[in-house]
Structure formats: C-alpha cells, structure tokens
C-alpha cells in the first residue's frame, strides 16, 4: 500500500467505489480506501473537524450575501453553458425558468472562489491532528467519543488495540463478536438491535473498502435474495436517464425556492431589528452572549473531565 484515504460511507459513494474499474484503479495505484463509521463525520472526518469546514461556510455565506464580490470565471461559465445546452438537447428539458442557469453558474463561481480563498495545506493537516488520526494520538481519539467512557472502558480499549488491529487488517472490519472478545461495550439504538456488521455497509462501523473480504461481503449483499446487485449495478436506459435528469432539474428548482425563502427570512430579520430600539438590541445581544458562554463553559467542563480521566490513568501507569 502506497497511500491510504478515507471517505464518508454514503451508499451512493460506495456503489461507485465497488465498480470493477474503481477497484482496479485503486489496486493498480496501491491505494487503500476506507470508510468512516456511520454517523460519525463530526468526530472522524478530518475535513469536518478542521477549521476548514467553518472557514468555507463563512466564506461561501459572504459571497452568497454579496455576489458582487465574486470574480467572474470565464472558462467555468463557458463549460457550464455547454453542459446546459447538452443536457437540454439530450433530455428534452428546459432549465432556464427563473434564471436557474445564472444562479447555478453563480453558485459554482462561489464554490471556486471559496476554495481558492480558504483551502490551505495547514488547515487540512490540522483536521487530522484534531481527530487524533495523524499524528496518531489515542487520548485525542477517545476525547472525540460521542459515548461517555469510563476509565475501565478506556483501559480495555487501550489493551485491545494490538488484537483489534490484527483482526481489522485480516478482515477489513471489526465485528460485534470481536468487540465482545475485547471487552468493549457496544451501543445499540433502541429501534434497531441488528449488529452493525450485519447491516448495509453504509450503516456499519469503519471498514477497509479495498480489503478483499469487504469486497466479497459487498458483492454478496448486491447478490442477495432481492437481487440488489443487478438493480444497483445495471446501467440506466435512455428513458431512465431522462427521468433522472428531470428529477435533478426539479431538485435544482427546490433549492432555488429554498434560497428565496432564506433571503425572505433574512430580510424579515433585518426589518425586525430595524424596528427595535438600541436598548432592545443590546439586551438581545447580551442574552445571546450569555447562552454562548454557557455552552462554551459546558464544553470546557466536559473536556476537563476527559483530561482528568486520562491523567488518572497515566498516574496509575495504565496509559
């Protein structure tokens, strides 16, 4: 393996990764690809944890509120207009209503400008460090847990690393049985007690997608009793492609409508504040600050508690 990458575990992504061409490309380049645990992007996805995430949201919001700040991108605009023409010609649809083309072009220009302004190598590496993934830091990883961990849990997790790592390398996943063997408690949702490793891959814990056993498990899922394999892997017909294109156009229209609602909501908020006195605005600002300070204090208290646990384990020569 010359490189390793991770991605979210969305089914639409995984279905493409497991295509023959994608797997062969990853194999030829000696790239290992893994998926993070389901519903854990907020703690395991470096790009989400990194300041990059907040920075891109802030920058994109700035440009959406002030489109005049966006520098035109002639090549991008030309390519998008060609794509629009091809889409309308091949699918027999029109996406010109309500100035949708111009809004899509502006949206793409905002994305490009935001990435140029915000993305820096340091912010990317910071995300991995904050997750405890690189450089690898056991204590940092444990502090990210959504579940409250006792010192005994942390001790068991620390001791189980060699065996669990060997099992993961051999099978491309950690099963419920392996976690039980390592004395690590598993958490089930009340509405779903099916072990995670028996659910669809998108709903499982972290897995090495390019591992032969993972590929075999996914293929077995595709070829299940409902013949999901043929349904998922079959190429769409021309009629299906037209329907997909129409659906996509409707989704774009929905997003445009949502954007209009957001603008109306923002305008109402501006009007509301304009009708308030300075004293009322100051009081509202004060209350928001109090709420933010309380939330920050609670977060710091939780972090302090985790550090006390780690320090107690260190002092007893556990970690």
NORVENWO-V447829 format. One record per pair of residues at least 6 apart in sequence whose C-alpha atoms are under 7 Angstrom apart, sorted by the first residue. I is the first residue (numbers start at 1). J is the second residue. Records with the same first field share a line. If there is no record, write none. Layout:
BEGIN
I: J  J
END
This chain:
BEGIN
1: 30  31  32
2: 30  31
3: 30  31  32
4: 31  32  33
5: 32  33  34
6: 33  34  35  36
7: 34  35  36
8: 35  36
9: 35  36  38  202
10: 202
11: 202
17: 23
32: 210
33: 208  209  210
34: 207  208  209
35: 206  207  208  209
36: 44  205  206  207
37: 204  205  206
38: 202  203  204  205
41: 48
42: 48  49
43: 49  131  144
44: 131
46: 127  128  131
47: 53  124  127
49: 127  130
50: 123  124  126  127
51: 123
52: 118  119  123  124
55: 118
56: 114  118
59: 114
60: 110  111  114
63: 69  70  110
70: 110  113
73: 109
77: 105
80: 105
88: 94
91: 242  245
95: 101  249
128: 134
129: 135
131: 140  141
132: 138  140  141
139: 310
143: 306
151: 309
153: 184
155: 318
156: 183  184
157: 184
160: 182
167: 174
168: 174
171: 213
172: 207  208  211  213  214
173: 206  207  208
175: 197
176: 195  197
196: 203  204  205
197: 204
208: 214
209: 215
222: 228  229
223: 229
313: 319
END
